[in-house]
Amino acid sequence: MPIALITGCNGQDGSYLTELLLGKGYEVHGLKRRASSLNTERIDHIYQDVHEAGARFFLHYADLTDGSSLATLLYDIRPDEIYNLGAQSHVKVSFEIPEFTADVVAIGTLRLLEAMRRTGVKCRFYQASSSEMFGSALPPQSETTRFHPRSPYACAKLFGHNVTVNYRECYGLHASSGILFNHESPRRGETFVTRKITRAAAHIKHGVQHKLFLGNLEARRDWGYAPDYVRAMWLMLQQDRPDDFVVGTGEAHTVREFLELAFSHAGLDWRDHVGLDPRYLRPADVDHLRADPSKARMALAWEPTVTFEELVRIMMEADMEAVESRLTGGSAALQLAAASEGWYS
């Protein structure tokens, strides 16, 4: 069976990609970082004990900041495909910890590519590039649009993207980059704006939270559904020739539009519950990202399956169900959890 290695396997994309590959008969290996608390909630439902017969999903301690661990892992498991999804991926946070962001996102990609080169492991490589690399470039953005990154995260992603192209051209690696536009799901991290909105709307609906604070409501993004996007990742590595592909829906919507849909799903008027906080504004913002995915549609036969409105509904229903489930365990416990997790801000 084909063997895949995924960095960031316990993130939103990594968990969906793991499910996809297991469904296609792969043996999947994922990186995990040592932590004092469990952080595998997105993949717990698919993890099997390694002692069970037929187990095909394995976790290994390694890190993108540790090149020797990457080389050792590649040499030991000999993957057929590598998906580099690991990152410090929060744009706003990257302004606060730029050095760490660059070490993981930029140099981490270089370490992984260099491990491939030096071990001689023959495999196909996927790099998770980002629409944030386009920054202030005018929409729609395609593979030929000039990059203009506007954050340390975007700059680090651009380095990772360019070094992937460099290793493909210099060493003949089958290395492809997916320039993915924003993609969301119920598994999206709770500090990202879309999930922050749907989670807050669900809590406000049930009286647990009273106010939501956000930054720029006029920023426009091309939002899609994460499971659609991991399918594009896999398709890229099935091509005979490696290449770079923009992946998005071709539509853009404002944060305000997302707010309106999410709160209306809960029967609420967002204007009664949302405040603006300048702390959530970026030092340099990106106003308008909208993909031109023509190349992916033609070369990969890829199409998004979920509309913007359906995406918001899926996320809202999941967060509403989660809140209702926790409420059955006692409202006092939920109030305590709300205070400790910062739901009120």
Secondary structure as a PSIPRED ss2 file (coil, helix, strand):
# PSIPRED VFORMAT (PSIPRED V4.0)

   1 M C   1.000  0.000  0.000
   2 P C   1.000  0.000  0.000
   3 I E   0.000  0.000  1.000
   4 A E   0.000  0.000  1.000
   5 L E   0.000  0.000  1.000
   6 I E   0.000  0.000  1.000
   7 T E   0.000  0.000  1.000
   8 G C   1.000  0.000  0.000
   9 C C   1.000  0.000  0.000
  10 N C   1.000  0.000  0.000
  11 G C   1.000  0.000  0.000
  12 Q H   0.000  1.000  0.000
  13 D H   0.000  1.000  0.000
  14 G H   0.000  1.000  0.000
  15 S H   0.000  1.000  0.000
  16 Y H   0.000  1.000  0.000
  17 L H   0.000  1.000  0.000
  18 T H   0.000  1.000  0.000
  19 E H   0.000  1.000  0.000
  20 L H   0.000  1.000  0.000
  21 L H   0.000  1.000  0.000
  22 L H   0.000  1.000  0.000
  23 G H   0.000  1.000  0.000
  24 K C   1.000  0.000  0.000
  25 G C   1.000  0.000  0.000
  26 Y C   1.000  0.000  0.000
  27 E E   0.000  0.000  1.000
  28 V E   0.000  0.000  1.000
  29 H E   0.000  0.000  1.000
  30 G E   0.000  0.000  1.000
  31 L E   0.000  0.000  1.000
  32 K E   0.000  0.000  1.000
  33 R C   1.000  0.000  0.000
  34 R C   1.000  0.000  0.000
  35 A C   1.000  0.000  0.000
  36 S C   1.000  0.000  0.000
  37 S C   1.000  0.000  0.000
  38 L C   1.000  0.000  0.000
  39 N C   1.000  0.000  0.000
  40 T C   1.000  0.000  0.000
  41 E C   1.000  0.000  0.000
  42 R C   1.000  0.000  0.000
  43 I C   1.000  0.000  0.000
  44 D C   1.000  0.000  0.000
  45 H C   1.000  0.000  0.000
  46 I C   1.000  0.000  0.000
  47 Y C   1.000  0.000  0.000
  48 Q C   1.000  0.000  0.000
  49 D C   1.000  0.000  0.000
  50 V C   1.000  0.000  0.000
  51 H C   1.000  0.000  0.000
  52 E C   1.000  0.000  0.000
  53 A C   1.000  0.000  0.000
  54 G C   1.000  0.000  0.000
  55 A C   1.000  0.000  0.000
  56 R C   1.000  0.000  0.000
  57 F E   0.000  0.000  1.000
  58 F E   0.000  0.000  1.000
  59 L E   0.000  0.000  1.000
  60 H E   0.000  0.000  1.000
  61 Y E   0.000  0.000  1.000
  62 A C   1.000  0.000  0.000
  63 D C   1.000  0.000  0.000
  64 L C   1.000  0.000  0.000
  65 T C   1.000  0.000  0.000
  66 D C   1.000  0.000  0.000
  67 G H   0.000  1.000  0.000
  68 S H   0.000  1.000  0.000
  69 S H   0.000  1.000  0.000
  70 L H   0.000  1.000  0.000
  71 A H   0.000  1.000  0.000
  72 T H   0.000  1.000  0.000
  73 L H   0.000  1.000  0.000
  74 L H   0.000  1.000  0.000
  75 Y H   0.000  1.000  0.000
  76 D H   0.000  1.000  0.000
  77 I H   0.000  1.000  0.000
  78 R C   1.000  0.000  0.000
  79 P C   1.000  0.000  0.000
  80 D C   1.000  0.000  0.000
  81 E E   0.000  0.000  1.000
  82 I E   0.000  0.000  1.000
  83 Y E   0.000  0.000  1.000
  84 N E   0.000  0.000  1.000
  85 L C   1.000  0.000  0.000
  86 G C   1.000  0.000  0.000
  87 A C   1.000  0.000  0.000
  88 Q C   1.000  0.000  0.000
  89 S C   1.000  0.000  0.000
  90 H C   1.000  0.000  0.000
  91 V H   0.000  1.000  0.000
  92 K H   0.000  1.000  0.000
  93 V H   0.000  1.000  0.000
  94 S H   0.000  1.000  0.000
  95 F H   0.000  1.000  0.000
  96 E H   0.000  1.000  0.000
  97 I C   1.000  0.000  0.000
  98 P H   0.000  1.000  0.000
  99 E H   0.000  1.000  0.000
 100 F H   0.000  1.000  0.000
 101 T H   0.000  1.000  0.000
 102 A H   0.000  1.000  0.000
 103 D H   0.000  1.000  0.000
 104 V H   0.000  1.000  0.000
 105 V H   0.000  1.000  0.000
 106 A H   0.000  1.000  0.000
 107 I H   0.000  1.000  0.000
 108 G H   0.000  1.000  0.000
 109 T H   0.000  1.000  0.000
 110 L H   0.000  1.000  0.000
 111 R H   0.000  1.000  0.000
 112 L H   0.000  1.000  0.000
 113 L H   0.000  1.000  0.000
 114 E H   0.000  1.000  0.000
 115 A H   0.000  1.000  0.000
 116 M H   0.000  1.000  0.000
 117 R H   0.000  1.000  0.000
 118 R H   0.000  1.000  0.000
 119 T H   0.000  1.000  0.000
 120 G C   1.000  0.000  0.000
 121 V C   1.000  0.000  0.000
 122 K C   1.000  0.000  0.000
 123 C C   1.000  0.000  0.000
 124 R E   0.000  0.000  1.000
 125 F E   0.000  0.000  1.000
 126 Y E   0.000  0.000  1.000
 127 Q E   0.000  0.000  1.000
 128 A E   0.000  0.000  1.000
 129 S E   0.000  0.000  1.000
 130 S E   0.000  0.000  1.000
 131 S H   0.000  1.000  0.000
 132 E H   0.000  1.000  0.000
 133 M H   0.000  1.000  0.000
 134 F H   0.000  1.000  0.000
 135 G C   1.000  0.000  0.000
 136 S C   1.000  0.000  0.000
 137 A C   1.000  0.000  0.000
 138 L C   1.000  0.000  0.000
 139 P C   1.000  0.000  0.000
 140 P C   1.000  0.000  0.000
 141 Q E   0.000  0.000  1.000
 142 S C   1.000  0.000  0.000
 143 E C   1.000  0.000  0.000
 144 T C   1.000  0.000  0.000
 145 T C   1.000  0.000  0.000
 146 R C   1.000  0.000  0.000
 147 F C   1.000  0.000  0.000
 148 H C   1.000  0.000  0.000
 149 P C   1.000  0.000  0.000
 150 R C   1.000  0.000  0.000
 151 S C   1.000  0.000  0.000
 152 P H   0.000  1.000  0.000
 153 Y H   0.000  1.000  0.000
 154 A H   0.000  1.000  0.000
 155 C H   0.000  1.000  0.000
 156 A H   0.000  1.000  0.000
 157 K H   0.000  1.000  0.000
 158 L H   0.000  1.000  0.000
 159 F H   0.000  1.000  0.000
 160 G H   0.000  1.000  0.000
 161 H H   0.000  1.000  0.000
 162 N H   0.000  1.000  0.000
 163 V H   0.000  1.000  0.000
 164 T H   0.000  1.000  0.000
 165 V H   0.000  1.000  0.000
 166 N H   0.000  1.000  0.000
 167 Y H   0.000  1.000  0.000
 168 R H   0.000  1.000  0.000
 169 E H   0.000  1.000  0.000
 170 C H   0.000  1.000  0.000
 171 Y H   0.000  1.000  0.000
 172 G C   1.000  0.000  0.000
 173 L C   1.000  0.000  0.000
 174 H E   0.000  0.000  1.000
 175 A E   0.000  0.000  1.000
 176 S E   0.000  0.000  1.000
 177 S E   0.000  0.000  1.000
 178 G E   0.000  0.000  1.000
 179 I E   0.000  0.000  1.000
 180 L E   0.000  0.000  1.000
 181 F C   1.000  0.000  0.000
 182 N C   1.000  0.000  0.000
 183 H E   0.000  0.000  1.000
 184 E E   0.000  0.000  1.000
 185 S C   1.000  0.000  0.000
 186 P C   1.000  0.000  0.000
 187 R C   1.000  0.000  0.000
 188 R C   1.000  0.000  0.000
 189 G C   1.000  0.000  0.000
 190 E C   1.000  0.000  0.000
 191 T C   1.000  0.000  0.000
 192 F C   1.000  0.000  0.000
 193 V H   0.000  1.000  0.000
 194 T H   0.000  1.000  0.000
 195 R H   0.000  1.000  0.000
 196 K H   0.000  1.000  0.000
 197 I H   0.000  1.000  0.000
 198 T H   0.000  1.000  0.000
 199 R H   0.000  1.000  0.000
 200 A H   0.000  1.000  0.000
 201 A H   0.000  1.000  0.000
 202 A H   0.000  1.000  0.000
 203 H H   0.000  1.000  0.000
 204 I H   0.000  1.000  0.000
 205 K H   0.000  1.000  0.000
 206 H C   1.000  0.000  0.000
 207 G C   1.000  0.000  0.000
 208 V C   1.000  0.000  0.000
 209 Q C   1.000  0.000  0.000
 210 H C   1.000  0.000  0.000
 211 K C   1.000  0.000  0.000
 212 L E   0.000  0.000  1.000
 213 F E   0.000  0.000  1.000
 214 L E   0.000  0.000  1.000
 215 G C   1.000  0.000  0.000
 216 N C   1.000  0.000  0.000
 217 L C   1.000  0.000  0.000
 218 E C   1.000  0.000  0.000
 219 A C   1.000  0.000  0.000
 220 R E   0.000  0.000  1.000
 221 R E   0.000  0.000  1.000
 222 D C   1.000  0.000  0.000
 223 W C   1.000  0.000  0.000
 224 G E   0.000  0.000  1.000
 225 Y E   0.000  0.000  1.000
 226 A H   0.000  1.000  0.000
 227 P H   0.000  1.000  0.000
 228 D H   0.000  1.000  0.000
 229 Y H   0.000  1.000  0.000
 230 V H   0.000  1.000  0.000
 231 R H   0.000  1.000  0.000
 232 A H   0.000  1.000  0.000
 233 M H   0.000  1.000  0.000
 234 W H   0.000  1.000  0.000
 235 L H   0.000  1.000  0.000
 236 M H   0.000  1.000  0.000
 237 L H   0.000  1.000  0.000
 238 Q C   1.000  0.000  0.000
 239 Q C   1.000  0.000  0.000
 240 D C   1.000  0.000  0.000
 241 R C   1.000  0.000  0.000
 242 P C   1.000  0.000  0.000
 243 D C   1.000  0.000  0.000
 244 D E   0.000  0.000  1.000
 245 F E   0.000  0.000  1.000
 246 V E   0.000  0.000  1.000
 247 V E   0.000  0.000  1.000
 248 G C   1.000  0.000  0.000
 249 T C   1.000  0.000  0.000
 250 G C   1.000  0.000  0.000
 251 E C   1.000  0.000  0.000
 252 A C   1.000  0.000  0.000
 253 H E   0.000  0.000  1.000
 254 T E   0.000  0.000  1.000
 255 V H   0.000  1.000  0.000
 256 R H   0.000  1.000  0.000
 257 E H   0.000  1.000  0.000
 258 F H   0.000  1.000  0.000
 259 L H   0.000  1.000  0.000
 260 E H   0.000  1.000  0.000
 261 L H   0.000  1.000  0.000
 262 A H   0.000  1.000  0.000
 263 F H   0.000  1.000  0.000
 264 S H   0.000  1.000  0.000
 265 H H   0.000  1.000  0.000
 266 A C   1.000  0.000  0.000
 267 G C   1.000  0.000  0.000
 268 L C   1.000  0.000  0.000
 269 D C   1.000  0.000  0.000
 270 W H   0.000  1.000  0.000
 271 R H   0.000  1.000  0.000
 272 D H   0.000  1.000  0.000
 273 H C   1.000  0.000  0.000
 274 V E   0.000  0.000  1.000
 275 G E   0.000  0.000  1.000
 276 L E   0.000  0.000  1.000
 277 D C   1.000  0.000  0.000
 278 P H   0.000  1.000  0.000
 279 R H   0.000  1.000  0.000
 280 Y H   0.000  1.000  0.000
 281 L C   1.000  0.000  0.000
 282 R C   1.000  0.000  0.000
 283 P C   1.000  0.000  0.000
 284 A C   1.000  0.000  0.000
 285 D C   1.000  0.000  0.000
 286 V C   1.000  0.000  0.000
 287 D C   1.000  0.000  0.000
 288 H E   0.000  0.000  1.000
 289 L C   1.000  0.000  0.000
 290 R C   1.000  0.000  0.000
 291 A E   0.000  0.000  1.000
 292 D C   1.000  0.000  0.000
 293 P C   1.000  0.000  0.000
 294 S H   0.000  1.000  0.000
 295 K H   0.000  1.000  0.000
 296 A H   0.000  1.000  0.000
 297 R H   0.000  1.000  0.000
 298 M H   0.000  1.000  0.000
 299 A H   0.000  1.000  0.000
 300 L C   1.000  0.000  0.000
 301 A C   1.000  0.000  0.000
 302 W C   1.000  0.000  0.000
 303 E C   1.000  0.000  0.000
 304 P C   1.000  0.000  0.000
 305 T C   1.000  0.000  0.000
 306 V C   1.000  0.000  0.000
 307 T C   1.000  0.000  0.000
 308 F H   0.000  1.000  0.000
 309 E H   0.000  1.000  0.000
 310 E H   0.000  1.000  0.000
 311 L H   0.000  1.000  0.000
 312 V H   0.000  1.000  0.000
 313 R H   0.000  1.000  0.000
 314 I H   0.000  1.000  0.000
 315 M H   0.000  1.000  0.000
 316 M H   0.000  1.000  0.000
 317 E H   0.000  1.000  0.000
 318 A H   0.000  1.000  0.000
 319 D H   0.000  1.000  0.000
 320 M H   0.000  1.000  0.000
 321 E H   0.000  1.000  0.000
 322 A H   0.000  1.000  0.000
 323 V H   0.000  1.000  0.000
 324 E H   0.000  1.000  0.000
 325 S H   0.000  1.000  0.000
 326 R H   0.000  1.000  0.000
 327 L H   0.000  1.000  0.000
 328 T C   1.000  0.000  0.000
 329 G C   1.000  0.000  0.000
 330 G C   1.000  0.000  0.000
 331 S H   0.000  1.000  0.000
 332 A H   0.000  1.000  0.000
 333 A H   0.000  1.000  0.000
 334 L H   0.000  1.000  0.000
 335 Q H   0.000  1.000  0.000
 336 L H   0.000  1.000  0.000
 337 A H   0.000  1.000  0.000
 338 A H   0.000  1.000  0.000
 339 A H   0.000  1.000  0.000
 340 S H   0.000  1.000  0.000
 341 E H   0.000  1.000  0.000
 342 G C   1.000  0.000  0.000
 343 W C   1.000  0.000  0.000
 344 Y C   1.000  0.000  0.000
 345 S C   1.000  0.000  0.000
